[in-house]
Amino acid sequence: MISTDALHEPERTRIAVIGAGHLGEAVLGGLLRAGLPARDVAVSALPAERAHILAERYGVAAGTDDAAAADGADIALVAVPPPAVPAAAAEVGPALPEGAVAVSLAAAVPLARFEEALGPGRPAARAVTNTAAAVGRAMTALVGGIHLDGEARARVGGLFSGIGSITWVGEEAMDAVTAVAGSGPALLYHLAAAMAGAAVDQGLPPGEARAVVVQTLFGAASLLREADRGPAELAAEAAAPGGTTREALDRLDAHGVPEAVAEAVAAAAERSGRLAEDAGHR
Ligand SMILES: NC(=O)c1ccc[n+]([C@@H]2O[C@H](COP(=O)([O-])OP(=O)(O)OC[C@H]3O[C@@H](n4cnc5c(N)ncnc54)[C@H](OP(=O)(O)O)[C@@H]3O)[C@@H](O)[C@H]2O)c1
């Protein structure tokens, strides 16, 4: 449950989700699941059919007009594609009540560019989060804007804490966080698909293979989170000399998998930087 002041006492917090695509819907679903009343949420989405589907699915007010969704909101979450951020922010900024906060969830768009498009004096933040928000397990990195005071910062932090874990970082860390927290879930799904496929090749029925892989990933992530040892130590503990795990890890190392993962993360971080440059943001 979201238990912070952000969503409960002393007063309601109304949320706007601007551009509810894959990420926006995941955040929307996570907030509702955490206890945010649907009546306190307004959504904008394109095309109109998509807005209609979201209204039906979640019982929230939804339309295609960004300013209408932002009107009366305390926090607006802008989850449109990066090139659409300045135009959406220019709609949202003037429509928000005084003191309301706008948060950009877009990759690559610098906070200063977002603030400029919102209009003068608007409290703002930039967040990199991920679609695990839908199940309350997002990893969100936040950067606070120049007009975000302590109270507004606590409201934004409280909101994202309701859908997972948060960390406040400097903006120079955002390309790296985008690569790991933003793109990270898909990297892990990619590995999970390869493991499940291999399990089928080894004779497991597909449904069984999927269930075994999912529970194994979930168990490993849970242990990683709670154990007092890091990932390298846990891997070493599981890989007795001459055993099956050692055999598998040696094969991964021979194929350069750790280097390939590092290269993939670096490429995603570089891409995040290039996206900003291509859009003229840097
Ligand atoms: N998906 C992730 O895991 C993830 C992770 C980290 C960050 N992000 C960031 O989150 C943002 C959204 O990504 P996504 O994967 O959710 O993309 P997406 O599924 O394409 O969602 C974006 C949605 O916004 C709509 N849209 C565009 N302009 C709009 C406007 N002015 N008002 C209302 N809706 C508008 C798009 O409609 P049309 O398709 O009709 O244009 C689309 O439905 C991006 O900036 C991305 O960098 C995503």
The ligand as an SDF file (V2000), in Angstrom:
LIG
                    3D

 48 52  0  0  0  0  0  0  0  0999 V2000
    8.7510    1.2830  -21.7570 N   0  0  0  0  0  0  0  0  0  0  0  0
    9.7090    1.3380  -20.8340 C   0  0  0  0  0  0  0  0  0  0  0  0
   10.0890    0.3390  -20.2260 O   0  0  0  0  0  0  0  0  0  0  0  0
   10.3580    2.6730  -20.4810 C   0  0  0  0  0  0  0  0  0  0  0  0
   11.3460    2.6930  -19.4950 C   0  0  0  0  0  0  0  0  0  0  0  0
   11.9360    3.9430  -19.1540 C   0  0  0  0  0  0  0  0  0  0  0  0
   11.5070    5.1020  -19.7870 C   0  0  0  0  0  0  0  0  0  0  0  0
   10.5520    5.0410  -20.7430 N   0  0  0  0  0  0  0  0  0  0  0  0
   10.1080    6.3140  -21.3460 C   0  0  0  0  0  0  0  0  0  0  0  0
    8.7150    6.4050  -21.2130 O   0  0  0  0  0  0  0  0  0  0  0  0
    8.1670    7.1020  -22.3150 C   0  0  0  0  0  0  0  0  0  0  0  0
    7.0730    6.2590  -22.9150 C   0  0  0  0  0  0  0  0  0  0  0  0
    7.6220    5.0120  -23.3480 O   0  0  0  0  0  0  0  0  0  0  0  0
    6.6710    3.8020  -23.7230 P   0  0  0  0  0  0  0  0  0  0  0  0
    7.5100    2.6150  -23.8940 O   0  0  0  0  0  0  0  0  0  0  0  0
    5.5220    3.7770  -22.7640 O   0  0  0  0  0  0  0  0  0  0  0  0
    6.1890    4.3200  -25.1570 O   0  0  0  0  0  0  0  0  0  0  0  0
    4.7560    4.1580  -25.8230 P   0  0  0  0  0  0  0  0  0  0  0  0
    4.1740    2.8400  -25.4680 O   0  0  0  0  0  0  0  0  0  0  0  0
    4.9030    4.5510  -27.2530 O   0  0  0  0  0  0  0  0  0  0  0  0
    3.8880    5.2530  -25.0380 O   0  0  0  0  0  0  0  0  0  0  0  0
    3.8620    6.6060  -25.3240 C   0  0  0  0  0  0  0  0  0  0  0  0
    2.4070    6.9590  -25.5880 C   0  0  0  0  0  0  0  0  0  0  0  0
    2.2360    8.3660  -25.5650 O   0  0  0  0  0  0  0  0  0  0  0  0
    1.3720    8.6980  -26.6330 C   0  0  0  0  0  0  0  0  0  0  0  0
    1.5480   10.1250  -26.9210 N   0  0  0  0  0  0  0  0  0  0  0  0
    2.4350   10.7480  -27.7450 C   0  0  0  0  0  0  0  0  0  0  0  0
    2.2940   12.0790  -27.6550 N   0  0  0  0  0  0  0  0  0  0  0  0
    1.2900   12.3130  -26.7720 C   0  0  0  0  0  0  0  0  0  0  0  0
    0.6620   13.4600  -26.2540 C   0  0  0  0  0  0  0  0  0  0  0  0
    1.0470   14.6880  -26.6070 N   0  0  0  0  0  0  0  0  0  0  0  0
   -0.3640   13.3170  -25.3620 N   0  0  0  0  0  0  0  0  0  0  0  0
   -0.7640   12.0970  -24.9740 C   0  0  0  0  0  0  0  0  0  0  0  0
   -0.2080   10.9550  -25.4200 N   0  0  0  0  0  0  0  0  0  0  0  0
    0.7970   11.0620  -26.2970 C   0  0  0  0  0  0  0  0  0  0  0  0
    1.7880    7.7770  -27.7470 C   0  0  0  0  0  0  0  0  0  0  0  0
    0.7710    7.6950  -28.7260 O   0  0  0  0  0  0  0  0  0  0  0  0
    1.2090    7.4320  -30.2640 P   0  0  0  0  0  0  0  0  0  0  0  0
    1.8840    6.0890  -30.2750 O   0  0  0  0  0  0  0  0  0  0  0  0
   -0.0960    7.4770  -30.9890 O   0  0  0  0  0  0  0  0  0  0  0  0
    2.1490    8.5510  -30.6130 O   0  0  0  0  0  0  0  0  0  0  0  0
    1.9350    6.4650  -26.9620 C   0  0  0  0  0  0  0  0  0  0  0  0
    0.7130    5.8240  -26.7740 O   0  0  0  0  0  0  0  0  0  0  0  0
    9.3020    7.3880  -23.2930 C   0  0  0  0  0  0  0  0  0  0  0  0
    9.6910    8.7310  -23.1730 O   0  0  0  0  0  0  0  0  0  0  0  0
   10.4000    6.4420  -22.8400 C   0  0  0  0  0  0  0  0  0  0  0  0
   11.6640    7.0360  -23.0340 O   0  0  0  0  0  0  0  0  0  0  0  0
    9.9510    3.8620  -21.1130 C   0  0  0  0  0  0  0  0  0  0  0  0
  1  2  1  0
  2  3  2  0
  2  4  1  0
  4  5  1  0
  4 48  2  0
  5  6  2  0
  6  7  1  0
  7  8  2  0
  8  9  1  0
  8 48  1  0
  9 10  1  0
  9 46  1  0
 10 11  1  0
 11 12  1  0
 11 44  1  0
 12 13  1  0
 13 14  1  0
 14 15  2  0
 14 16  1  0
 14 17  1  0
 17 18  1  0
 18 19  2  0
 18 20  1  0
 18 21  1  0
 21 22  1  0
 22 23  1  0
 23 24  1  0
 23 42  1  0
 24 25  1  0
 25 26  1  0
 25 36  1  0
 26 27  1  0
 26 35  1  0
 27 28  2  0
 28 29  1  0
 29 30  1  0
 29 35  2  0
 30 31  1  0
 30 32  2  0
 32 33  1  0
 33 34  2  0
 34 35  1  0
 36 37  1  0
 36 42  1  0
 37 38  1  0
 38 39  2  0
 38 40  1  0
 38 41  1  0
 42 43  1  0
 44 45  1  0
 44 46  1  0
 46 47  1  0
M  CHG  2   8   1  16  -1
M  END
$$$$
